Amino acid sequence: MSTNMSRPFLIVFLVYTSVISSNYATKPIESRISSVILDEKSEKLVVVDQDVKNAVARANFTDDISQTGWSYLTVSTNPVYDDTIQAYAAGLVEGHITSTRIYQHWINTVYGFCKHPSDYCNRLEDFIKTNIAWMSEKIENNAKDPYWHQ
């Protein structure tokens, strides 16, 4: 008798999982390309949602989290520009193209965490301030070191 009861359950389960998996399989993977260009008139960096061949920086972001649990990001810069400009443009295009996932991460992990300050939140803030001061000192004192120049 338990065999008869489990057979309909198995059939329903198999149908359900095939419908669910087919929904994921047919959902298109979101892939975006953005570039950072230097506006010659204003001399400012500008993000555009297109692939610009000679851009300061370019990014390709494929958001495949719903199917594989992973996102894929490729950022490249143009060596024609100064290292500092390349680094800034790379961060700018990465932040722009992944902004939705950054926001989701913020909401899931940080938002409201220290809404009511506690001893832990005060220690965390002190740690972050100390770390930023340490990094700033290292950068200032090691300007010629390739690691800190990045």
N, C-alpha and C positions, 0 to 999 in steps of 0.2 A: 504494500500500500504506500509506503514512503517513496518507492520508486515512481509510482504514478503521480504523486504530488510534486516530486522534484523535476520531472520531465517538463511540465508547463513552465515552471520557474526558469529552467535552463533555456527554453525557447525564448521566453520574454527577455531574459538577460542577454542572450546572443543578439536578438533583434535590436535591443536598446543600445548595446555597445557598438554594433555596426552603424547605427544611425548617428550616434555621437561621434565616432571616429570618422565617418564620412563628412560630417559637418566641419571637422577640423581639417581634413584633407582637402576640401574644396575651398576653404577660406584662403584668399590670396595673401601672400606674405607682403607686408608693408616694407618697401625699400625706398629710401630717400637719398637724394644727393643735394648737397648745398656747397656753396663756395663763399669765400671772403675775398672781396676785391678792394683795391685801394682807389677810392674816388679821387682822381687827380685834381679836380676843381676844389673840393673841400679838404683834401688831404686826410680824409677819415676812412677807416675800414668799414665796409658795408657788407652785410650778409645777404646773399641772394639764393633763392631755392632753385638753382640750376647748376649744371656743370660748366664752369668757365675754365677754359684750357690754361691760361696763364695767370690764374688767381694766386693770391698770396697763400691761401690754404683751401683745401677741398676735403669734403667728408662724404663717405658713403655709409649709411646706417640701414641695416636690415633688422627689423624687429620680428623675430621668430619665436618670441617667448610663448605664445599660445600653443605652438606646435612642439617645439623642442626644449623650451625653457631657457633659451639663449637669445641674446642679441649680438649682432656683429657690427663692429665699427672700424672703419679704416679712415685715418686722417693722414693727409700728405701735405707738405708745404713746398713752396717754390724757393730754391736756394738763391735766386736772384736778390731776394730781400734779406735785410739784416736779421740775424738770429733772434733778436728781441721782438721784431715785428712778426716773424714766423711763429714764435712761441705764443704770442698774444693772439694772433689770428687762428692758430690751431685750437686754442682753448675756446675762442669765440665761436668757431664753427661747430666744435664738439658740443658745447653747451646749447647752442641753438638747435642742432639736429636731434639731440637726445632730451630736450627740455620736458617732454611729456613724461618720460621715465624718471627723470630727476625729480619732478614734482610728485610723482607717485611714490617714489622712495621717501621723500621728505614727509609726506602724509603718513606713510606706513611706519616710519621709524622715529621721527623727531617731533613732528607737530604736536604741540600740547604737552610734551614730555616734561618740561620744566615750567609749566604754567604756574605752579605753586612752588616757588623756590624751596629747595631742601638742602641739607648738608651736601648730598651727592652732587646736586646741580651747581652749587658754589665751587666744589672741588673740580668739577668738570670745566667750568668757566676758567678757573685759575690755571688748570693744565693747558687749555687751548691758548690762553694769553702767553703763558711761559713758552710754549712750543713755537708760537709765532715770533716771539722776541728772539728765541734761539736761532730760528731759521734766518731771520733778518740779519742777525749778527754774523752768521756763517757766510751769507751772501756778500755782505759788506767787506768782511775780512778776507775773502777768498775769490775776489773778482776774476783772477786769472785761471782759477781752477775750472776745468771744463764741466765738472759735476755741478758746481754752484752757478756756473754761467748759464746753464740751461734755462 
